[in-house]
Amino acid sequence: MRFSNHPFWLVGFRPFFTLACLAGMLLPVAWALIFSGAIAAPVASFTSVQWHAHEMFFGFGWAVLGGFLLTSTKNWVNIRGYHGPALMLLAAAWIIERIGMAFGGNWPKTLFLLSNNLFLGSIVAMLLWTLIRHRDTDSYRDNAFFLIMLPGFLLAKYLMLEGGEFPAGYSMAMALFRLAFLVMLERTLTGFMKAAFQAQILRHPALDMTIKLLGLMLVVEFALPRPLTAAVSLLLATLLVIRFFYWKPQLAFKRLDIGVMYIGYLCIVAQLLIEALGHVMSFVWIGSVSVHLFTFGAMGLVIPGMIVRISKGHTGRKVVFDGGDKLVLVIMLVALVARIIVPQFAPAAYLGWIHLSATCWFVAFGILAWRYIPILLQSRIDGREH
């Protein structure tokens, strides 16, 4: 068997969920050690905070989003999808970017920029090519949002590191991920609630579209007047709350694997409310609560379940959360509480809470890596090729 024909390279989720597990283990721990002064920050033209934000969004976040979109887009438009050498090159580019971010501070500027943009530029171009070329057979008309979001990530990345506008860049990156989550939650929870409880949840086209359009507006929050940003954030949070109560949370919370997705949804609401209020009044929060509500609440809670579901379902296994899978979700809930809630009441131990939450990520994604990387390396058990 040629190496490029190995099962690992047949579908995008296999290499990129592997990289996501490794990134989820290592990147938060590395940041906790840098933050506490135990290890030195990367030597570069950007700060350690820029490094941390970039690596969590464009390292960990894009390993997950890349794996998801490489897998989903081929199903949305009903084509074979990228595999073999194409995936090998993308994975290599992702790894090169991590090396550049960690050790490329003294590299020639051109070499660093190449290492830093090769992965995102390539995968965005490949995904856009798939969605645009096969637009007529696309199952979801609102994938037009991805046609806007994907190039937007390139701008956000530039602003974060090279454009001298870090706050605008990380705000834009978070808004883009938030919009992607809103699109994905809308689609997936409809199917999950029907499969788990035979329950139909509210899908009102006008409401759903308004939510996504408001989310899209917030992508350029940095360019909007503060009162307008506050109003849009508040309106979006209000519509999400209204829809939440029509999505039958009383049923969802009976299942941990679905309940954590609803908690992630509520964390998006809370993050929007804090953003809205922060534009009109002053609050004293410990530890960048707004951004971490999203990264720990939405990303941290939803992504592990996504990895479990796709890894099992797309390798021919029954999608059932066993004890090990549920343990991962519980650990990530502990991470959320340790990073967001507890520091507000015990700020003196803030450094300890950062280390605890980073340890939770290490353990949770370590369990996922131990359990699922072997599965990702194997052929499907149902005899299908991919």
Solvent accessible surface area in square Angstrom, and as a share of the most:
residue,aa,sasa,rsa
1,M,179,0.80
2,R,165,0.60
3,F,133,0.55
4,S,14,0.09
5,N,76,0.39
6,H,54,0.24
7,P,11,0.07
8,F,26,0.11
9,W,22,0.08
10,L,20,0.10
11,V,4,0.02
12,G,1,0.01
13,F,0,0.00
14,R,1,0.01
15,P,2,0.01
16,F,0,0.00
17,F,0,0.00
18,T,14,0.08
19,L,18,0.09
20,A,0,0.00
21,C,0,0.00
22,L,72,0.36
23,A,5,0.04
24,G,0,0.00
25,M,33,0.15
26,L,102,0.51
27,L,19,0.10
28,P,12,0.08
29,V,44,0.25
30,A,25,0.20
31,W,27,0.09
32,A,2,0.01
33,L,59,0.29
34,I,20,0.10
35,F,94,0.39
36,S,42,0.27
37,G,62,0.59
38,A,69,0.53
39,I,78,0.39
40,A,91,0.71
41,A,37,0.29
42,P,25,0.16
43,V,109,0.62
44,A,33,0.26
45,S,104,0.67
46,F,13,0.05
47,T,80,0.47
48,S,33,0.21
49,V,79,0.45
50,Q,24,0.11
51,W,14,0.05
52,H,31,0.14
53,A,16,0.13
54,H,0,0.00
55,E,4,0.02
56,M,21,0.09
57,F,4,0.02
58,F,3,0.01
59,G,0,0.00
60,F,1,0.00
61,G,1,0.01
62,W,0,0.00
63,A,0,0.00
64,V,4,0.02
65,L,8,0.04
66,G,0,0.00
67,G,0,0.00
68,F,20,0.08
69,L,2,0.01
70,L,5,0.03
71,T,2,0.01
72,S,14,0.09
73,T,4,0.02
74,K,20,0.08
75,N,73,0.37
76,W,23,0.08
77,V,2,0.01
78,N,134,0.69
79,I,56,0.29
80,R,69,0.25
81,G,14,0.13
82,Y,55,0.21
83,H,78,0.35
84,G,2,0.02
85,P,77,0.48
86,A,30,0.24
87,L,0,0.00
88,M,55,0.24
89,L,129,0.64
90,L,4,0.02
91,A,6,0.05
92,A,44,0.34
93,A,4,0.03
94,W,14,0.05
95,I,78,0.40
96,I,73,0.37
97,E,1,0.00
98,R,28,0.10
99,I,79,0.40
100,G,1,0.01
101,M,1,0.01
102,A,33,0.26
103,F,149,0.62
104,G,3,0.02
105,G,33,0.32
106,N,133,0.68
107,W,77,0.27
108,P,93,0.58
109,K,115,0.49
110,T,109,0.63
111,L,85,0.42
112,F,14,0.06
113,L,62,0.31
114,L,106,0.53
115,S,4,0.03
116,N,3,0.02
117,N,61,0.31
118,L,75,0.38
119,F,1,0.00
120,L,3,0.01
121,G,28,0.27
122,S,35,0.23
123,I,0,0.00
124,V,4,0.02
125,A,59,0.46
126,M,37,0.16
127,L,1,0.00
128,L,33,0.16
129,W,145,0.51
130,T,6,0.03
131,L,2,0.01
132,I,105,0.53
133,R,154,0.56
134,H,46,0.21
135,R,57,0.21
136,D,136,0.71
137,T,85,0.50
138,D,9,0.05
139,S,79,0.51
140,Y,82,0.31
141,R,142,0.52
142,D,24,0.13
143,N,0,0.00
144,A,40,0.31
145,F,12,0.05
146,F,2,0.01
147,L,48,0.24
148,I,93,0.47
149,M,1,0.00
150,L,1,0.00
151,P,55,0.35
152,G,11,0.11
153,F,2,0.01
154,L,64,0.32
155,L,83,0.41
156,A,0,0.00
157,K,4,0.02
158,Y,117,0.44
159,L,20,0.10
160,M,0,0.00
161,L,17,0.08
162,E,49,0.22
163,G,24,0.23
164,G,69,0.67
165,E,89,0.40
166,F,38,0.16
167,P,90,0.57
168,A,11,0.09
169,G,0,0.00
170,Y,67,0.25
171,S,20,0.13
172,M,7,0.03
173,A,0,0.00
174,M,10,0.04
175,A,1,0.01
176,L,1,0.01
177,F,3,0.01
178,R,6,0.02
179,L,0,0.00
180,A,0,0.00
181,F,8,0.03
182,L,2,0.01
183,V,0,0.00
184,M,15,0.06
185,L,3,0.01
186,E,1,0.01
187,R,30,0.11
188,T,42,0.25
189,L,0,0.00
190,T,37,0.22
191,G,39,0.37
192,F,50,0.21
193,M,0,0.00
194,K,114,0.48
195,A,82,0.64
196,A,27,0.21
197,F,46,0.19
198,Q,144,0.64
199,A,7,0.06
200,Q,116,0.52
201,I,11,0.05
202,L,58,0.29
203,R,95,0.35
204,H,90,0.40
205,P,109,0.69
206,A,61,0.47
207,L,30,0.15
208,D,6,0.03
209,M,78,0.35
210,T,54,0.32
211,I,1,0.00
212,K,7,0.03
213,L,89,0.44
214,L,17,0.08
215,G,0,0.00
216,L,38,0.19
217,M,75,0.33
218,L,1,0.00
219,V,9,0.05
220,V,63,0.36
221,E,25,0.11
222,F,90,0.38
223,A,71,0.55
224,L,42,0.21
225,P,83,0.52
226,R,137,0.50
227,P,97,0.61
228,L,74,0.37
229,T,1,0.00
230,A,10,0.07
231,A,56,0.44
232,V,8,0.05
233,S,2,0.01
234,L,89,0.44
235,L,86,0.43
236,L,0,0.00
237,A,1,0.00
238,T,60,0.35
239,L,28,0.14
240,L,1,0.00
241,V,52,0.30
242,I,79,0.40
243,R,1,0.00
244,F,12,0.05
245,F,139,0.58
246,Y,132,0.50
247,W,0,0.00
248,K,67,0.28
249,P,15,0.10
250,Q,118,0.53
251,L,43,0.21
252,A,0,0.00
253,F,98,0.41
254,K,147,0.62
255,R,98,0.36
256,L,59,0.29
257,D,5,0.03
258,I,1,0.00
259,G,3,0.03
260,V,1,0.01
261,M,11,0.05
262,Y,1,0.00
263,I,49,0.25
264,G,0,0.00
265,Y,2,0.01
266,L,65,0.32
267,C,10,0.06
268,I,1,0.00
269,V,7,0.04
270,A,34,0.26
271,Q,0,0.00
272,L,1,0.00
273,L,64,0.32
274,I,31,0.16
275,E,37,0.17
276,A,4,0.03
277,L,69,0.34
278,G,36,0.35
279,H,37,0.16
280,V,97,0.55
281,M,103,0.46
282,S,113,0.73
283,F,85,0.35
284,V,142,0.82
285,W,110,0.39
286,I,49,0.25
287,G,16,0.15
288,S,70,0.45
289,V,7,0.04
290,S,21,0.14
291,V,24,0.14
292,H,23,0.10
293,L,17,0.08
294,F,0,0.00
295,T,17,0.10
296,F,21,0.09
297,G,0,0.00
298,A,0,0.00
299,M,3,0.01
300,G,0,0.00
301,L,0,0.00
302,V,7,0.04
303,I,2,0.01
304,P,0,0.00
305,G,3,0.03
306,M,24,0.11
307,I,0,0.00
308,V,1,0.01
309,R,25,0.09
310,I,22,0.11
311,S,0,0.00
312,K,22,0.09
313,G,28,0.27
314,H,58,0.26
315,T,0,0.00
316,G,25,0.24
317,R,53,0.19
318,K,166,0.70
319,V,66,0.38
320,V,76,0.44
321,F,16,0.07
322,D,63,0.32
323,G,57,0.54
324,G,19,0.18
325,D,1,0.00
326,K,89,0.38
327,L,91,0.45
328,V,1,0.00
329,L,1,0.00
330,V,68,0.39
331,I,25,0.13
332,M,2,0.01
333,L,41,0.20
334,V,69,0.39
335,A,0,0.00
336,L,15,0.08
337,V,63,0.36
338,A,3,0.02
339,R,13,0.05
340,I,12,0.06
341,I,85,0.43
342,V,41,0.23
343,P,0,0.00
344,Q,53,0.24
345,F,170,0.71
346,A,37,0.28
347,P,67,0.42
348,A,112,0.87
349,A,46,0.36
350,Y,45,0.17
351,L,77,0.38
352,G,38,0.37
353,W,57,0.20
354,I,7,0.04
355,H,61,0.27
356,L,74,0.37
357,S,2,0.01
358,A,7,0.05
359,T,67,0.39
360,C,11,0.07
361,W,4,0.01
362,F,82,0.34
363,V,62,0.36
364,A,0,0.00
365,F,0,0.00
366,G,17,0.16
367,I,30,0.15
368,L,0,0.00
369,A,11,0.08
370,W,192,0.67
371,R,63,0.23
372,Y,2,0.01
373,I,33,0.17
374,P,61,0.39
375,I,27,0.14
376,L,0,0.00
377,L,80,0.40
378,Q,86,0.38
379,S,68,0.44
380,R,23,0.08
381,I,107,0.54
382,D,69,0.36
383,G,73,0.70
384,R,153,0.56
385,E,114,0.51
386,H,53,0.24
